[in-house]
Amino acid sequence: MLSERDLLAATRPYTVESKWKSWWHVGSTLGVITGVLTLAAIAPWWWLQLLASLLGALVMVRGFILFHDFAHGAILRKSKFARVILSLYSMIFLAGVSYWREAHNFHHAHVSEVDKSSQGSFPIMTLEQWKTASPMQRLYYRVNRNPLTMVLAYVTVFLFSNTLEPFFRNPIKHWTSGVSVLVHAGLIALLWWVGGPWTAFFAFWLPYSIAAMLGAYLFYAQHNFPEMEVLPPGEWTRAEASLRSTSFMRLNRFLDWCTGSIGYHHVHHLNSTIPFYRLREAMEGIPQLQHAHVTTLRPTDIWRCMRLKLWDEVDRRMLSWREARAAMRLRAST
């Protein structure tokens, strides 16, 4: 077993970027997105438009991961051209650059910490916190962890949490959040004006809705899975949080490509400057990273993740609502 210092040092060789490979991934991904969504707009049969929309949704997730990696400094760190095109893509995706970077970096610095879990992530409450929470706090918590919040991530996560809320809270600092709404709405209006409502629906609204839902669930499941641990302050380190509070989502090669290898999330959290196309290589090259907690997109695994609601600080595990009620009744009676 490597010490944390040695483990972090072992990841550094994998942070070396291949510029041509990064540009290839950016260019090819944006090209595929443009081609598939153009097909969704102009295909003569509705079923072909639908298939193109579904494929477009998957590739849109990959496009967001490219922006995600750029924001972390993992790819194309000093390229002004990459900054322009990937920032524009993020605004189309309703992710204002300034707020997204602020919230996401905060999440990386505080993953699995209960008191700081709500910014940039899905909140986590302990049983004790739930017992003393006000009705409004409980409602807020239930809404945030409800499956419908992820199904409707277009509105709940991206439109509201990533754009409107930070913009109205601080419009000067987070002006890109406000602009992203204009860019997003302007693109939909343009597609509607050029081809009509069905063009806007198949070429953007539908694939974006699916991409937002998938992206929200991927993020949720990588930090909310049965073996996940909430670490007390004395135990929290970057390495411990990465290995004990973050999952490895095992995907087939096609879905791994579509999601930009974000399934290697424990590796990404350990060192966020590793380019997405080297995460697999890092895991295969560092034995300590090969024993991660695993989840998948199988329905049974999705159910196991979605049922988790509260952290039991005594038994040190996530509980469903039913398990939480039973635990609170048992402790109240003893």
Residue pairs with C-beta under 8 A, 6 or more apart in sequence:
1 288
2 10
2 286
2 288
4 237
4 238
4 239
4 240
7 239
7 270
7 286
7 288
8 238
8 239
8 270
8 271
10 285
10 286
10 288
11 267
11 270
11 271
11 274
11 282
11 286
12 271
14 271
14 274
14 278
14 279
14 281
14 282
14 285
15 74
15 271
15 273
15 274
15 275
15 278
17 74
17 75
17 76
17 77
17 275
18 275
19 76
21 275
21 277
22 75
22 76
22 275
22 277
23 76
25 66
25 75
25 276
25 277
26 66
26 75
26 76
26 82
26 85
26 86
29 59
29 62
29 63
29 66
30 63
30 85
30 89
32 59
33 56
33 59
33 60
33 63
36 52
36 55
36 56
36 59
37 52
37 53
37 56
37 203
37 204
37 207
38 203
39 48
39 49
39 52
40 49
40 52
40 53
40 56
40 202
40 203
40 207
41 49
41 191
41 195
41 199
41 202
41 203
42 195
42 199
43 49
43 52
43 202
46 202
49 198
49 202
50 202
50 206
52 202
53 202
53 203
53 206
53 207
53 210
54 207
54 210
56 203
56 207
56 211
57 206
57 207
57 208
57 209
57 210
57 211
57 214
58 211
58 214
58 255
58 258
58 259
59 258
60 93
60 207
60 208
60 211
61 211
61 214
61 215
61 218
61 258
61 259
61 260
62 257
62 258
62 259
62 260
63 89
63 93
64 89
64 90
64 93
64 95
64 211
64 215
64 260
65 259
65 260
65 261
65 262
65 276
66 75
66 86
66 89
66 260
66 276
67 86
67 87
67 89
67 90
67 93
67 95
68 104
68 260
68 262
69 75
69 260
69 275
69 276
70 76
70 77
70 82
70 83
70 86
71 90
71 97
71 100
71 101
71 104
72 272
72 273
73 273
74 272
74 273
74 274
74 275
74 276
75 82
75 275
75 276
76 82
76 86
87 97
87 176
88 183
90 96
90 97
90 100
90 180
91 97
91 176
91 179
91 180
91 183
91 184
92 180
92 183
92 184
92 187
93 158
93 180
93 184
93 208
93 211
94 154
94 158
94 159
94 162
94 163
94 180
94 181
94 184
94 212
95 158
95 162
95 163
95 180
96 162
96 163
96 166
96 167
96 174
96 175
96 176
96 177
96 178
96 179
96 180
97 176
98 173
98 174
98 175
98 176
98 177
99 162
99 163
99 166
99 167
99 174
99 176
99 177
100 162
102 120
103 119
103 120
103 162
103 166
104 120
105 120
106 116
106 119
106 120
107 119
107 120
107 121
108 269
108 272
110 116
110 117
110 119
111 121
111 223
111 241
111 242
111 245
111 246
111 269
112 223
112 228
112 229
112 230
112 231
112 236
112 241
112 244
112 245
112 246
113 230
113 231
113 233
113 236
114 124
114 125
114 126
114 129
114 230
114 311
117 123
117 124
118 144
121 219
121 223
122 144
122 145
122 219
122 220
122 223
122 224
123 140
123 141
123 144
123 145
124 230
124 310
124 311
125 133
125 141
125 310
125 311
126 230
126 310
126 311
126 312
126 313
127 310
127 311
127 312
127 313
127 314
127 319
127 324
127 327
127 328
128 313
130 138
130 141
130 310
130 324
131 328
133 141
143 149
145 309
147 306
149 156
149 157
149 216
150 156
150 157
150 213
150 216
150 217
150 220
151 213
152 213
153 212
153 213
153 215
153 216
153 217
154 208
154 209
154 212
154 213
157 212
157 216
158 212
159 181
162 177
162 180
163 177
163 178
163 180
163 181
164 177
164 181
166 174
166 177
167 174
167 175
167 177
167 178
167 181
171 178
187 204
188 200
188 204
188 205
191 199
191 200
191 203
191 204
192 199
192 200
195 203
217 302
218 249
218 259
218 262
218 263
220 305
221 247
221 249
221 295
221 301
221 302
221 305
222 246
222 247
222 249
222 262
222 263
222 265
222 295
223 245
223 246
223 247
224 305
224 308
224 318
225 247
225 293
225 295
225 304
225 305
225 308
226 304
226 305
226 308
226 317
226 318
227 247
227 293
228 244
228 245
228 246
228 247
228 293
228 308
228 318
229 244
229 245
229 316
230 245
230 311
230 313
230 316
231 240
231 241
231 244
231 245
238 269
238 270
239 270
241 269
242 266
242 267
242 269
242 270
243 266
243 270
243 288
243 289
243 291
243 292
244 293
246 265
246 266
246 269
246 292
246 293
247 265
247 266
247 292
247 293
247 294
247 295
248 263
248 264
248 265
248 266
248 267
248 283
248 292
248 293
248 294
248 295
249 262
249 263
249 265
249 294
249 295
249 296
249 297
250 263
250 294
250 295
250 296
251 259
251 263
251 296
251 297
255 297
256 263
256 280
260 276
261 276
261 277
261 279
261 280
262 268
262 276
264 279
264 280
264 282
264 283
266 289
266 292
266 293
267 274
267 279
267 282
267 283
267 289
268 274
268 276
268 279
270 289
271 282
274 282
282 289
283 289
283 290
283 292
284 290
295 301
295 304
295 305
307 320
308 318
308 319
308 320
309 318
309 319
309 320
309 321
309 324
310 318
310 319
310 321
310 324
311 317
311 318
311 319
312 318
312 319
312 323
312 324
312 327
314 327
314 331
315 327
319 327
